């Protein structure tokens, strides 16, 4: 999960951005229906974004039923390719909803975003239906346990190894890169041969963690990761942010085709976060802001996401825009539309600089020449990895 600190929102500023002339709330032919099965969690991670606005634990039971969800799908998502992400809180605390949705919508794709401490309790057939599991882990053992609790790192690895063969699709390490002392070795270990993870995805923490030498520390690790990525053409180093950046740089149309040229975090186009109450929001980090509400399952209505690119955001003038496409729309909105100067200076601008740094380092290693030498299996993974559809790609 992302990390955010409290921000005072102006409903008028947010709702004024909704394009009134655009009648279709969903842009394109795909929808990610992110169902928050509960806002309860069995862990107390120190950086949890749902802690903002007292969201965490505020809704334990799902207020809508499967018939209401089906009616919403029939009315608003008909003809779309739908993939469901079970989210929380900790989504596995509400197994009955997960199973009911899987049975009712057998043609949908399914992803689970989980802390993986309870994943070994899921039925085999449920695990077999998952196209991807995003398992939260924070790097190495000491850092993970420091944020999540003693023994959590080993429990997550143990559980995933036990169920790995039962999971129908891929398993992705979902890292919130919070600690500037996170090392190359810690991240590299997550995709080693004896790891249960197929891919590593990280996101730079959206919190004030970039002061002093923390930027230089992160950049040093990024150089090592990028060096290893380009060291071989016969085997892919499966780091989603690097894969996505290389793809977008070499084939910029791919950065636009699924998102109509808008932000790849999907909140402007086709990401629907359904609260246990049935209320729908575009961004899982802004569930506490009433101005962000864009629909409701029980009342069966949906409108355009209020999180849209605006002229207040400096993205189009950035060197990374062609392949980044605006990164995190929540960060851009808070930093530039709501003009939260402290958040912009201490969070948004450092993250953008890290992304630009990655782009420059990738260019130094001649990605075009690397891709031309890559084997067909490596090329296919870079071009078509399914995990791209479940994460923001840009970290």
Secondary structure as UniProt FT lines:
FT   HELIX           11..15
FT   TURN            16..17
FT   TURN            20..21
FT   STRAND          30..36
FT   TURN            46..47
FT   HELIX           49..54
FT   TURN            56..57
FT   HELIX           66..76
FT   TURN            78..79
FT   STRAND          81..87
FT   HELIX           91..94
FT   HELIX           95..104
FT   TURN            105..107
FT   STRAND          109..114
FT   HELIX           119..121
FT   HELIX           124..128
FT   STRAND          130..136
FT   HELIX           141..148
FT   TURN            150..151
FT   HELIX           152..163
FT   HELIX           164..166
FT   STRAND          170..177
FT   TURN            180..181
FT   HELIX           184..189
FT   TURN            190..191
FT   TURN            193..194
FT   STRAND          199..204
FT   TURN            212..213
FT   HELIX           214..229
FT   TURN            230..231
FT   HELIX           240..250
FT   TURN            252..253
FT   HELIX           254..257
FT   TURN            258..261
FT   TURN            264..265
FT   TURN            267..270
FT   STRAND          271..274
FT   TURN            276..277
FT   STRAND          279..281
FT   TURN            284..285
FT   TURN            287..288
FT   HELIX           290..292
FT   STRAND          293..296
FT   TURN            297..300
FT   STRAND          301..302
FT   TURN            311..312
FT   HELIX           315..317
FT   TURN            319..320
FT   HELIX           321..324
FT   TURN            325..326
FT   HELIX           329..332
FT   HELIX           333..337
FT   HELIX           341..343
FT   HELIX           344..348
FT   HELIX           349..364
FT   HELIX           367..373
FT   HELIX           376..384
FT   HELIX           386..389
//
